[in-house]
Structures are given as structure tokens and as C-alpha cells.
């Protein structure tokens, strides 16, 4: 891991300005570092968590060369064109069966941040936490949450976000997009500041409610943002089988409730699937 700021293709991030904006007392975060290049911000922050990194720490990389998504999918970006960050939460007092809301909470915070910075850019979420942007609903961000034991006991959750801010179309896989392709003009620094503000507020409200997504309004807001609800979907499972039906709701544990044709409604957890696709998508 190399420290410092990388003056790559995009606007350089100023760690001092970011700390002033998002650390206490101005914001709710306790520590923030910006590195020029690393393999994975999640891997680095997981290691720091074991060594005692404080709750609500943030790590941002100008260049991430071994980014990971769900099921070990790779996530690559051009230096300076994406916002790649990880945060550490130690949500003491939250039951384990409610921790699955954290990636979905991050999706809502992402959507809130983009809407604040660019109200005319359409945003939505694909269950569980993909950020969809524009009328074509291309994927602009991915989220990965990982749990670890932390120094001092209790659970530690490291949540990573990779957001395509100005990534060129030639660098993107099929189905992906960037914010800039839809008229987004905010800098990565502005985006990081606003996003971290929404992440802090959402997580603090959720933690204060002991992870109750209804009590803190998270499930309501997630439902409003989720484009998957009401649509015909195909749930692809690790064993190779699939389930086709209508995505009707999200339950209090964050599971997608799918009503298959001629069958009873099924609760689907994010960890139990390989892909969620539109039913007519090849």
C-alpha cells in the first residue's frame, strides 16, 4: 500500500480537506486515510480492524488494482476516474440477523448522495445494493460488505464501495456506466464528502434503532428506491437452478420476497444467490 495522493486522470483527493469535512466534530467519522494505490481497500481495512482501527474509520484509494465484488468478482477502475473507499463499523448492540441491512443501507446512502449532487440524474437500486443510473439503468457502483473479528471483541463490518464517477465507457464492462455519462459534474472530492455524510447518518440512525430497519425508516426508503420491486425476475442459485417470479417486497431482514408463478412466496437472501436478473434477460 502506497501512501500519498495520486494526481491521476481525475481531480486529486486532498486528505486534509476531507478530514476537515467528515471527521468529528464537523462529521461523524473518527479516522480517514487516502492512499495512492492499493490492492483492495477492504482487505487493508479488514487488517487494520484486527489491529484495533477505531469504529467509523474510512480508507480511500486513488487507485485500486485488485478490487473485489460479491462472489470474488473483480472490480477494476482507471486511477482518478472512480471513487473507491471502505468504511469500518463496529455496530455493538445490533443483533446478527440484522447486519445484512448494512450493504442495502449503503445503497440507499449512495442514491441519496447522487440525488443531492445531481437531482436531474435518475437513480435507483437493484436488489440488494447495485446502484443504477440513467434511463437505461446502467450499473454505476458496487458494494461489498465483509465481517471480521476486531480488536476488543464484537463484530466488525468493513464495507467497500466502488463508484464509477468519470470512468470512460471503453473501460466499462457491458451493462455498466459512469455518473459523468449522465451529466454528473461533481468532483470525486465533493462526491466523497456528500456520500460519507449520508453513510454516517444512515448507519447512525440504524444503529440507534438496534438495526431495526422499520424503526429507523430504512426499509421504507429502500423500498422507494428499489427498481426490482414489482418486476419479473430470475433468481439464479449456486446449484445451477433458478426461480422466476415477481419481486413483491423486501422483508424485515432485507430478503427479497419473490412470488413464483403458481407457487407460494419465497424469501431470498443475498448470500444465497449468484445473480438476480430480469426474467426476460438472457
HUMOTA-V324091 format. One record per run of one state. SS is the DSSP state (H for helix, E for strand, - for the rest). FROM is the first residue (numbers start at 0). LEN is the number of residues. If there is no record, write none. Layout:
ss: <SS;SS>
from: <FROM;FROM>
len: <LEN;LEN>
This chain:
ss: <-;E;-;H;E;-;E;-;E;-;H;-;E;-;E;-;H;-;E;-;E;-;H;-;H;-;E;-;E;-;E;-;E;-;H;-;E;-;H;-;H;-;H;E;-;E;-;E;-;E;-;E;-;H;E;->
from: <0;1;3;14;22;23;28;29;30;38;40;50;56;64;66;68;69;72;73;75;81;89;95;98;100;117;122;126;129;133;137;149;154;164;168;171;175;176;179;182;187;208;217;225;226;231;237;241;250;255;260;264;268;269;272;278>
len: <1;2;11;8;1;5;1;1;8;2;10;6;8;2;2;1;3;1;2;6;8;6;3;2;17;5;4;3;4;4;12;5;10;4;3;4;1;3;3;5;21;9;8;1;5;6;4;9;5;5;4;4;1;3;6;4>
